[in-house]
Amino acid sequence: MKNLYPVYIDLNDRNCLIVGGGKVAERKIEQLLDYDCSIQVISLGIEDKIKYWAHQGLIQLYQREFTASDLEDVFMVFVATDNNQLNAELSKICRERGILVNAVDDPPHCDFYVPSILKRNSLVLAISTGGKSPAFARRLRRELEELITPAYGEFADILGEQRELIKERIEDIEVRKQIFEELVYSDVLDLLKAGEKEKAREKVTQCMSYWLE
């Protein structure tokens, strides 16, 4: 069994290639659209939604067969075809060139797996079974969606704002840690969960004023 190392990758301005134009490819594209990468799609058959994204200038679409030259300057590849032989061949070429590859629903030909993602603003939770059961990962995500409400994302954003201010104004590392801990374990999150956004902001201001005055 593979021992996988979980990691978040910055795809900003990176070239991501998707080989395939069906529903599976459509789902992968929809996920990638949130991450500011350059998306190229190659396939003979193309779903209407993928064509729409291309028409909007969100992706580059090539309605033809894949060739090895398509891998030039590519950082990551998703193979989303129903042709197992093609999946294996593409995976082999990518690995020979040191390009990260994911053959959808074909674990032996994957360098990485895409987790089930729960996103609340800047807070992102990734759930993976290492390719063992994507359906179970999706179930866990749905259960967590009820627990991790949008308020958690709002709280993460507030903490990010204050973190930059603290780093700018407080030089002592230990004092910084103390402030971060105080904010994290304050009742700000509870106020946000109760819909009391104004009171939550007031609480943050009160806490920060004590340390920054």
N, C-alpha and C positions, 0 to 999 in steps of 0.2 A: 504494500500500500504506500502511495506517495505521501511524503511529509511536506505539506505545502506551507509556504511562507506568505502570510497575508500582507499585502502592501497596497498603498494607493498611488496611482501613477498620474503625473501631470501630463495631459495630452494637449495642452495649449500649443497651437501651431504645429502639431505633429501630423504626419500623413498616415491615415488609417485606411486600409483597403478592405472592402467587403466583396467577396466573390460569391455571387448568388443574388437573385432578384425576387425571391418568393417571400412568404409571410415571415419566415425565420429571419431572413436578411432585413426585412422591414422593421422587425422588433429591435434588432441590433442597431440599425441606423437611428431609430427613434431615441434609444439610450444615448448614443454618441452625440447627438445634436446638442445636448446640454453641456458639452465639455470643450467647446471652442477648438476642436481639431478640424483638420482638412479631411473630408470624407470622400473617398473614391469608390464607386460601385461598378462592378463589371459582371455582366450576365446577358445572355440572349433573351431570356424571358424576364419581364419587369412588371411588378405590381404597380397599379395606378398611383398609389400613395407615394411610391418611390419616384415615379415620374413627376409627380407634383412637387416634391422637394427639389428635384433637379430644375424644374421650371422656375422655382422660387430662388434659385441660386444657392441653395443650402448645401448641395452635394454636387459632385462631378459624376456624371453617369455616362458609361460606355456600353452600348448595347452590342456586345460581341463576345467572343470567347476569350478566356484568359490566356496571356502569354507570359513567359518568365520575365520579360523586360518590364512588365507592369510593376515589378517589385522594387524598381529603382527608387531610392530615397523614401521607401516605406518603413514606418516604425513598427506597425502592428497590423496583423492580418486576421480577418474573420472569414472562415470558409463555411458558407451556409448553403451548400448544395445537397441534393439527395443522391449524389454519386459518390459512393464510398471509395472507389478507386481514385477518383479525382481528389477527394479529400486527402487521401494518403499521399498522393504525388505532390500536392501543394504543400502539405505539412513538411515533407522531406526537403523540398526546395527551400522553404523558409528557414528551416533549422540549419541547413547548410550555409545559409547567408546570415545567420545570426539574427533573424527577424522573429519577433514574438508571434506565435500563431495559435489560434483557437479554432478547432474544427467542431462546429456545434453538434452536440449530442454524440461525440466521438472521442471520449476521453484519451485513448491511447495516442491520438494525434494532436493533443493539446499541450501547450507549454503553460497555459494558465486557464483558469475557469472564471467565468463572470458570475459573481454572487447575486443573490436576490437582494435588491437595494431598497432601503427605506430612507427617504430624503426629506428632511425638515429644514429648509433654508440651508445654512452652512453645516448643519448636523447631518452626517451620513452614516447609516448603519449598514454593514454588509454581512450577509448571512450565506454561508457556503457549507455544503456537505462534501466538498472535494470531488464533485461530479457523481457522487453516489446516488443522490436523489434530489434533483432540482425541485421536484414537486413538494418534497418535505420542506425545503428551504423557503419556497413560496408560502407554504402554510404558516411557518414560523413568522415570516414577514407580516402576514395578515394579522396574526395575533399581536405582534408588537405594534402594529399601526394603531390598535386600540389603546395600548399603554403609552406609547410615545406620541403624544398629541403635538399639534403645531406649536404649542406653547414652548416645548423643548427647543425647537428651532429658533424661536424668538429669543429665548434665554441664551442660546449659544451665540447669537449675533450680538447681543448686549455685552456678553463677556468678551467677545472679540474686540468690540469698540473700546471697552475699558482697559483691556490688556495693552493696546497700543498707547493709551494715555499714561498708564502706569509705567510702562517701559521708558516713556519719554520724560516723565517727571520724577521717578524714583530710581536711584542708582543702586541702592542696597538690595542685593538678590534675595536675602532672607526676608526683608520687609515686603518685597514684591510677592513672595510666596504667601506670606501671611494675609495680604490683601486679597489675593486670588482665592485663598481658602475661605475667607470671610464672605466673599461674594457668592461663591459656589454653594456654600451651606447656609446662606441667608434664606429668608422667606420670599425672595424675589420670584423664584420659579412658581411657588404656590400662588402668588398673586396673579401671575400670568395665566396659570391654569384656571383661575377663577374669573378670568376676563378683566381683571383690574390692571390694565396696562399703565394707566397714568400713575397709580399708586406704586406699581413696580418700578417705574422710572424714578419716582420720588425717593424710593428706598435706595436705589443705586446712587443717586445724587447725594443722599445723606451719608452713605457709607464712604463715598469717595471724598466728600468734603472734609471728613474727619482726618483722612490720611494726607490730603493735599493742601490743607490750609497752612 
